[in-house]
């Protein structure tokens, strides 16, 4: 498979997954906010600031908005065209990536993504954002799930699928840690204690936003900080847990390269295997001993490292071959040909 095609499929699915998870992330705070109708401006800001911090867009947000309130944050993350990571921007980027590899996708998959794109730009979407935001985010989430379901049922299990699955699970693992990290920023009450117990209200909101409440109850777990963290990080069979997602990432990487599990042929496989081993043998006690925020922040750094290595291994591979030492360095014509191919790829995007 061409590296450009692989990269495009990888990011197409990552952007859809990101839009889905942004809708879920906003929903976490919307649920929490229902129980805090009397918050003053400063404490209300404490509910929304963590979301901006978790997305890494605080610099862009501060340039565009003077206040961190419900309206400003939801607008910035939902449909502000100036934010490249808003829900509508992610959907547009996913569609643009799909358009460039249209021949690699089923008709049903393209039609679903195109319909989601048209909805996100429609008057109906703008009306729902203003009058019934819960309905809007529900429709985004349902469309994203439908897109992923169509992809799973109409895509051959080849390299194209593995790159799509790779992007989906790496993005999902990252966003699960960001859901959990919101608990690190709950506003304090007037007496210095937490306004609510994260064991009940906040834990319930996180589980519902991850679609995990039914699975969590089926496991007969108690809703408290330790139980929620253990389930969403270390569960072996829940599809949004960090451990499950990294297992899928590691499996896809080895299927792409053909390297047996337990060995590695590139840095992405080495890092994913190392992280998977740590999750397999880790525990909730390790998380709280390190500090929940610090542990989650370190995980996010590991995900970024894996993503960077995937890009260098499969997208920048021609450049690596050109610059790495060897018995027969590339000739000028080889290098010129490669540069011409890269320019052609860029012009097609």
Helices and strands as residue ranges (DSSP letters): H 3-33, H 41-55, H 58-64, H 70-78, H 87-100, G 102-104, H 107-120, H 123-131, H 133-154, H 159-181, G 182-185, I 198-202, H 203-209, H 213-218, H 225-234, H 242-257, H 267-281, H 284-290, H 292-314, H 317-323, H 332-348
